[in-house]
């Protein structure tokens, strides 16, 4: 059981160099891991297709996600940094365990292990749902192998991919997880960048063609969208100039190039594949 802080804990937020004491380069690098942790929030758009009113369901779920990130993530990180000075946070122990132990909470490590296990099981279920649904939909549109249009096969392929990641971690425990973290973070940033560009183009086009404008308004448009595009582009550039993340970024860009080439080559067969997909689902 640890002892409580000797002085006002809020002083830790301005001490030891203040905000970003080593500059914004490490902030951009750490953002890759943060994006990896937030990966999956886009599942609300996938799951909304099951709702009677997808548009309102996405808007409501998005607002809830924003508030939960502000309260549970940023709020908890703020509390951890207020309790534990950041130079004392090491990679060998969870910062939350360190903070709970510092304020005298018993069995902090066991409690956090249970929380992490529960969160992992939740992520596993949602990821398997989203990956299998997306794979079946892509196959239905001709953007994936035709045999994957069957939901059972899509779920099976997602399960095999998950088992492969577990096997890679068992074979190379010191390299597999950092590689997956950085590469997945890069893929997510590229995906979010594409979503931001698509949203910008579609809203501009909708405002020009539809007199009533988009069904859902966005505050700060288009400046907020342009800011997001600029930030994501800066993160990708920082990965290119960082030795630890450069290989993952280059491989992610290579994968993106393969997907774009395959998209162009299969464009002519998509219409017939969509018809076959409808018949398969029925």
N, C-alpha and C positions, 0 to 999 in steps of 0.2 A: 504494500500500500504506500503510495507516494504522499508527499507533503504538498500542501497548497502553495501557490505563489506568494513570494514575500512582499511584493509591491503591487501597485495597480496593474492589472493584466493588459489594459488597453495600451500601455506604453510599449508593448512588444510590437505594435503595428507601425510605430514610427522609429523605433530603435533599430540598431544594426544596419544602418544604411538606408532606411525608409523603403519606399516602394521601388521595386526593380533596381536593387543596388548594383547589379552587374550589367545593367543596360537592358534593352528590349530584345536583344538577340536570344538570350535564354528563354524569355517569355514566349517568343514565337516557336522555339523548339519544343517547349513544354506543352504548347497548345496542341501538338500532334497527339500526345497522350490524353489530353483532355477531350479532344474530338473522339478518340477511340472509346473513352468512357461514356460519351453521350451518344455513341452510335446506336441506332435503333429507334430514335425518337420519330423517324419518318414512318415507322410502322403504323402510326395513327392513320396515315393516308391509305395504307394498304387495307387495314381493318375497316376503314370507313365504307368500303365498297359493300360490306355486309349490312349496312344500315339502310333504313328506308329513305333517309335524307342525308346523303353523303356529305354535301357541302356544309351543312350546319354542324354535322358531327365532327368534321375536320376542324372547323373554326373553334368549336367548344373544347375539343381535346387539345388543340394547340395552345389556347389560353391557359388551360390547366397545367400543361407542361412548362410553360414559361414561369408561372407562379411557383411550381414545385422546384424548379431549378434555382430560382432566387432564394427560396426559403430553405430547402433541404441541402442543396449543394453549397451555394455561396454563403448561406448563413452558417452552416456547419464549419466550412473552411475558415470563416471569419472568427468563430469561437475557438477553433484549434490554434490559429495564429495568435489570438489574444492570450491564450493560456500557455502555449509552448513557444519560446523564441525559435524562429525558423532555423538558425544555425544548429539547434539541438535535434532537429528532425532528420533522421537517417533512414536509409533504405532497408534496414534490418527489421524495423517494426512499424506497424501502421501508425500514422500520426494520430488517428482517433484513439487508439489504444494508449499512446503516450499521454494524450490530453486527459483521458478518463482516469488513468493511473495517477497523474499529477494532482487531480482534484480529489482523489481518494475513493474512487469507485472500485469495489472489489470485483474480482473475476472479469476484468475489462477485456482481457484477451479472449476468454471463452465466449463472452457475449458478442464480441465483434466477429468471431469465427462463425457463430450461428447466423448473424446478420448477413455475412458475406455468402455463406452457403445458401441461404434462402434467396438472396439476390441472384446468385448464379443459376439456381434452378429456374427462377422466373425468366431470366435472360435466355436460358436454353430453350424453354418452351416457346417464347415469343419469336426467337430467331429461327427456330425450326419451322414455325408457322409461316413467317414472312418469306423465308428462303424458298420453301416448297411452293408457296402460292405464286411467288414471282417467277420461279422456274417454269411452272406449268403455264402461266400466262405468256411468258416469252416463247415457249414452245408452241403455244397456240397461235402466236403471231409470226411464227417462222424464224424467230431469233435464237432458238435453242433446238437441240435435237428433237425430232418429232416424237420419239418414244417417251420423252419427259412430260408430254402433255397430260398423261394420266397422273392424278394427284398422288396415288400410292407410290409410283416410281419417283416422283419429285421428293416426297418425304424420305424415301429410302436413300436417295442420293445425298440429301442433306445430312442424314444420319451418318452415312459413310464418310462424308467430309469432316464432320465433327469428330468422329473416331480417329481419322487421320491426324487431326490437330493434336489430339490427346497422345497419340503414338509418337508424334514428333517431339512433344514436350518430354515424354519418357526417355526417348533416345538421346535428345540433346537439351537437357533442362536449362542450361545457361544461355542458349542462343535462340531457341524456338520462340519463347514468349516475347523477348524484345523485338525479334524480327516480325512476328505477327502484329505486335502493337504498332510498330512504325508503319508497316506496309498497310495494315487495315486503316490506320489513321490517314495515310496518304490517299487511299481509295475513297474514304468517306469525304475528305476535303474536296477531292475532284468531283465526287457525286454532288455534294452540297453546292459547289461552284456551278455545276451544270443546272441544278435546280434554281439557283438565284438568277442565272442568265435566262433560263426558260421563263421564269416568273416575270422578269423585266420585259422580255419581248412580248409575251402573251398579254400582259396588262396594257402595254402600249398599243398593241394591235386591237385589243378589245375596246379601248377607249376611243379608237378611231372609227371602228366599224359599228359598234353598238351605241345608240343614243343614250341608253340608260347607264352605260358603263359596266364595270365588273359587278358581279353579284355581291362580293364582299370587299369592302374598302380596306385599305392598308395605310396606316398613318406613317408619314415620313417618306412616302413614295414620290419620286424615284430615288431620292437621295439616300435613304436607308439601304435600299437594295444595292446601289452603287458602292456604298461603304462596305457592305458585306462582301461584294465581289473583290474589292481592293484588299480587304484583310485576308481573305482566303488566298489570293494571288501572292501576297507578301509571305504568307506561311509556306507556300510551296517553294518560293524563291529561297527562303531561309533553309528549307530542307535540302535544296540543291547545293548550298554552300556549307553544309554540315556533314562531316565525314561519316558520322554514325547513321544518318538518315538518307544520305545520297543514294546508296544502292537500292533501298526500298522504293524511293521515289522514281528512279529510272525504270525499275521493273514494273511499277504501277503504270507509268506512262507507256511502257511497252505493251502491257496488257490492254490499256485503253486503245492503243493503235490497232491491235488485233481485233478488238471488238468493233471499232469503226469500219475497218476493212470488211469484216464479216457482215456488218450491217448493210454495207453497200452491195456486196455480192448477193445477199439473200433478199434484197428489196423486191425483186420481181416475183418471188414465190410467196410473199406474205399473204396475199389475198386468199389463195387457195388453202394455205395452212390455217387461216382463221376459220374457214368453213369446216375443215376437218376437225379442228379443236372443238367447235360447237357440237359436232356429232359425237366426239369422244366423251365429252362431259355428259351428254344425254344418255 
